[in-house]
Amino acid sequence: MSYQVLKPLVVALAVLGLASCATVPRELAGHYAVITPQQASAGGVSGTQVRWGGKIIKTDPGRGETCIYVLGKPLHSNDARPRIGADSIGRFVACHPGFYDPEVYAKGRELTVTGTLQGTVVRRVGQYDYPYPRVVADAIHLWPVRLAYRGYYGYNSSFYSPFWGLGYSPWWGDGFYGGGFYGGGFYGDYDGGDDDD
């Protein structure tokens, strides 16, 4: 069997191996209630331990704490990173003592938090008064920005191959089936655009 035929197989196995090795960051590990922000927005669940994540809507530093407003997303089971391509599971706000820079914890960045539910905070979303479940955060994990390469369909996603160089892959254009593994990165997390406001 020629080396040209083996190269795609080697890369695919390497990527799948790396994905299978992903683990939940230590500060996010543990057992948490199976409840979504949307369900918690009705109230009556204060004291519940949760692990939630999603995309930052805004970061609001206060006098003694910073509150981060988040569009909630389901989490990957292997590493607790938000599944950005998934539908929203509701909004929430996570608050933690100290200063978190809005330029670092910026709109659109991904994070995962753990903590205890403490009532709701009502904020305007358009003309609607939205009840954000409030998480008193024990841990706030800001995920690295997903790097980009041009996929077959003209959108970007994560890829680097030591075998072919940055942004090139042997499968149907610039990615596995044209744009990352099945479209949009190794986990299929192409962000087609969410309405965060």
C-alpha positions in Angstrom: 0.0 0.0 0.0 1.5 3.4 -1.0 2.3 6.2 1.4 -0.1 8.5 -0.4 -3.0 6.1 0.4 -1.9 5.7 4.1 -1.5 9.5 4.8 -5.3 10.2 5.1 -5.7 7.2 7.4 -2.8 8.2 9.7 -4.2 11.7 10.1 -7.7 10.5 10.8 -6.5 8.1 13.4 -4.3 10.8 15.0 -7.2 13.3 15.3 -9.6 10.7 16.6 -7.1 9.6 19.2 -6.6 13.2 20.4 -10.4 13.7 20.6 -10.8 10.5 22.7 -8.1 11.8 25.1 -10.0 15.0 25.9 -10.9 15.3 29.5 -13.0 17.6 31.7 -10.7 20.3 33.2 -10.1 19.6 36.9 -11.9 22.7 38.2 -15.1 21.7 36.2 -15.1 18.0 37.3 -17.8 16.6 39.5 -21.5 15.6 39.6 -24.1 18.2 38.9 -27.9 18.5 38.6 -29.5 17.7 35.2 -31.3 21.0 34.7 -31.1 23.6 32.0 -31.0 27.4 32.4 -34.4 27.6 30.7 -35.9 25.2 33.3 -34.2 27.0 36.2 -35.5 30.4 35.0 -38.9 29.5 36.5 -37.3 29.6 40.0 -37.6 27.3 43.0 -34.1 25.7 42.5 -31.8 27.8 44.6 -29.0 25.8 46.2 -28.8 23.5 43.2 -25.2 22.7 42.0 -24.9 23.1 38.2 -22.3 23.0 35.5 -23.4 25.2 32.5 -21.7 26.7 29.6 -22.2 28.6 26.4 -21.3 31.8 24.5 -20.7 35.1 26.4 -23.4 37.7 25.7 -21.7 40.4 27.9 -19.4 40.8 30.9 -20.4 43.3 33.5 -17.8 44.1 36.2 -19.3 45.5 39.4 -17.9 46.9 42.7 -17.1 43.6 44.3 -17.8 41.0 41.6 -18.1 40.4 37.9 -21.3 39.0 36.3 -21.1 37.3 33.0 -24.2 36.9 30.9 -24.3 33.7 28.8 -26.3 32.1 26.0 -26.4 28.6 27.3 -25.5 25.6 25.1 -25.3 21.9 25.9 -21.9 20.6 26.9 -19.7 17.9 25.3 -19.6 14.9 27.6 -15.9 14.3 27.1 -14.6 17.8 28.1 -17.5 20.0 29.2 -16.9 22.5 26.4 -20.1 24.1 24.9 -21.5 22.6 21.8 -21.6 25.8 19.8 -23.6 24.4 16.9 -26.4 23.2 19.2 -29.6 25.1 20.0 -29.6 27.3 23.0 -30.8 25.8 26.3 -31.6 29.3 27.8 -29.7 32.2 29.2 -28.0 32.5 32.6 -25.7 34.8 34.5 -22.6 33.7 36.4 -21.2 35.9 39.1 -17.8 35.6 40.8 -15.8 37.9 43.2 -13.1 40.0 41.5 -12.6 41.7 38.2 -13.0 39.8 34.9 -11.9 42.0 32.0 -14.7 42.4 29.4 -12.0 42.6 26.6 -10.9 39.1 27.6 -14.2 37.7 28.6 -15.6 39.2 25.4 -18.9 38.7 23.6 -18.9 35.4 21.6 -16.2 33.7 23.7 -17.0 30.2 25.0 -16.9 29.4 28.7 -18.1 26.8 31.2 -18.9 27.5 34.8 -19.7 25.5 37.9 -21.5 26.9 41.0 -24.7 27.2 43.0 -28.0 28.6 41.8 -29.2 31.6 43.7 -32.5 32.9 42.4 -32.9 34.9 39.1 -31.9 38.3 37.8 -34.4 40.1 35.5 -32.8 41.9 32.5 -34.3 43.3 29.3 -33.8 41.3 26.1 -35.4 43.6 23.5 -38.8 44.5 25.1 -38.9 41.3 27.1 -38.0 41.1 30.8 -35.9 37.9 30.9 -35.3 36.0 34.2 -31.6 34.9 34.1 -30.9 32.1 36.6 -28.0 33.4 38.7 -25.1 31.1 39.3 -22.7 31.9 42.2 -19.7 30.6 40.4 -17.0 28.4 42.0 -15.1 28.1 38.7 -15.2 29.9 35.4 -13.3 28.3 32.6 -12.7 30.4 29.5 -12.0 28.2 26.5 -9.4 29.0 23.9 -10.6 30.6 20.7 -11.2 28.1 17.9 -8.7 28.6 15.2 -9.8 28.7 11.6 -9.1 27.3 8.2 -11.0 27.6 5.0 -13.4 24.6 4.4 -15.0 23.3 1.2 -18.2 25.4 1.8 -16.3 28.6 2.4 -16.6 28.7 6.2 -13.9 28.4 8.8 -13.1 25.7 11.4 -10.2 24.2 13.3 -7.5 22.2 11.6 -3.8 21.9 11.5 -2.0 18.9 10.0 1.7 18.3 10.4 1.4 16.0 7.3 0.0 18.6 4.8 0.6 21.9 6.5 -1.7 24.5 7.8 -5.2 24.6 6.3 -4.9 21.6 3.9 -6.4 18.2 4.1 -6.7 15.5 1.5 -10.5 14.9 1.8 -12.7 16.7 -0.8 -11.3 20.2 -0.6 -9.8 21.6 2.6 -11.4 19.3 5.2 -12.9 15.9 5.9 -15.9 15.9 3.6 -15.2 19.6 3.0 -14.9 21.6 6.1 -13.7 19.8 9.1 -14.9 16.4 10.2 -18.4 16.2 8.7 -18.5 20.0 8.4 -17.2 22.4 11.1 -14.3 21.2 13.1 -13.4 17.8 14.6 -16.6 17.8 16.7 -18.9 19.2 14.1 -19.2 22.5 15.9 -19.5 24.9 13.0 -21.2 28.0 14.4 -23.7 29.0 11.8 -24.5 32.1 13.8 -26.6 32.5 16.9 -28.8 35.4 17.9 -27.2 36.4 21.1 -29.0 39.6 21.8 
